[in-house]
């Protein structure tokens, strides 16, 4: 019996085919095969008057793929759809079924969360039919995005020359712009901290002013600090020594959003880089000439772990570290979590990162190691600490010092590279002990800091907390607002590795116009509520037609109003005259940034860069041309490389041979 299996990615097909053995042929759809057509009213590909009926067409670059799949499907006795285990994957399976004339009611949909032999074979033992709830949810999302994208983008292009707008990307831009307003409106306020240094057992302890007359200290300026310093002129009494034991629990295993956040802060990976490398780890890496999927599916919002993984990992923890390092399995899902599959974890706990490092790229290794250690740490015991808090009092002023010592490393034994834990040892003080400061009490001036701009990690965390979009879309959202030049992604300060988002002039203009005309749609609450509606559609608890109709009836009047009332932004005049036609020269925004062109475009196509390129002058090198006797100079080529040639060019075209290139060529010949 001939069985055809269709997956999304070509890199999976050989591995899965090997697992399934004879009788199975595994082929790839190479992702989506169909999308909404660009025809009909507004080129939406959606018949709004007929219950938003969509019209799909095969993507132009997938016509040959679909033709081959149809041919193979006709010859097969059974066709299985094994696309990715999420809503998008479910929709791709449905599109394949439609194009290949498969019965939607057939149990031909196969789901596996990891590409391992056991998981794949087990999945084929329990196929199900295509989940039309998930398909309708994904279709609704696509229709919403098409309507908003086409209508808003067309409006903004015609009015303010912005490139696009979208249901979720515009809310992300709104968050960034509103944060920038907070930063710009911030006025720093002065405050002071006051400290006393004590020496005991040859150790220095710095105590900080914590209370004044029993209330939290708030020292606003130098005069107040000087008054405190002047009054603290005698011995302090130790009026409190508090020793207690504390614990730090391990974090739960990664979900998509937390993986992106940790990879950003700990590995300096962009969200896109994280997802690209995670995809490769999921699809499989060649180890000893055999492809192995190293992690479970990386698009998930569940922290659940399988019983098999828990047992094998617990056994490894006991074997490698001892029984005292074994913790308890726990998971906690957000109420919005779909819990379709597990957390992101290694498929096999025996695939130690160091053992397989040689088979991975450097980026793959870094990401895999962090995923591996996080999953193992989540099943380990808490780290234990002993804290010692000491209070020093003089008159109305209380100072406090705190020390902490780790007494048991617990999960930090494996996760210490990703969580800091520094011992701060202070000597033992006795209650009612009298002690003089090592020197006089002193103050330090500070100023309040402005709100932090969004880094990738902070933006993703905020989007997740607000219920905006889905974790699997965050990398695309961020990529879009950067590529549209709505935001700059720059280092937060000199020497810092952290990059933050700062809205560009065009980004601010886009935000302001959307806020003015579409605030009832492009806002946090509406977008989060829409995600909830999409979840309800997936569960069969909400009508997709109702959701689309309610949205459309609210959205279209806003678009019509904006077309009527939004002022068109005219290009800024430079004050110069076009050398070709005499028209005004203006500044325009193009794909690669701002440039100067003629106001009479398209009848006049004169353009030039906004900033003229500065041509580097040739540098004399003190040598002479062997062909004509003129001086030799170092020049920059059109390829931004340097060469030495004759200053009499173009009369003399002598170019001095590059000795380094000659040497490298000779070394290569010698080695071969």
Secondary structure, DSSP 8 states (H G I E B T S, - for coil): --EEEEES-HHHHHHHHHHH-TTEEEEE--S--EEE-S-SGGG-SEETTTTTEE-EEE-GGGHHHHHHHHHHHHH-SEEEE---SSHHHHHHHHHHHHHTT--TTSS-B---SS-SHHHHHHHHHS-B---HHHHHHHHHHHHHHHHHHHHHHHHHHHHH------TTHHHHHHHHHHHHHHHHH----EEEEEEEEEEETTEEEEEEEEEETTEE--B-SHHHHHHHHHH--S-EEEEEEEEEEEEE-----B-HHHHHHHHHHHH---HHHHHHHHHHHHH-EEETTEEE--B--S--------HHHHHHHHHHHHHHH-GGGB--------TT----S--B-BS-TTS-HHHHGGGS-HHHHHHHHHHHHHHHHTTB--EEEEEEEEEEEETTEEEEEEEEEEEE-TTHHHHTTTS----B------TT-EE--SS--EEEEEE-------BHHHHHHHHHHHT-S-GGGHHHHHHHHHHTTSEEEEESSTT---EEEEE-HHHHHHHHHHHHHHTTTSSHHHHHHHHHHHHHHHTTSS-HHHHHHHHHHHHHHHHHHHHHHS-----EEEEEE-TTT--EEEEEEETTEEEEEETTTTT---EEESS-------EEEEEE-TTT--EEEEEE-TTS-EEEEETTTTT---B---HHHHHHHHHHHHH-
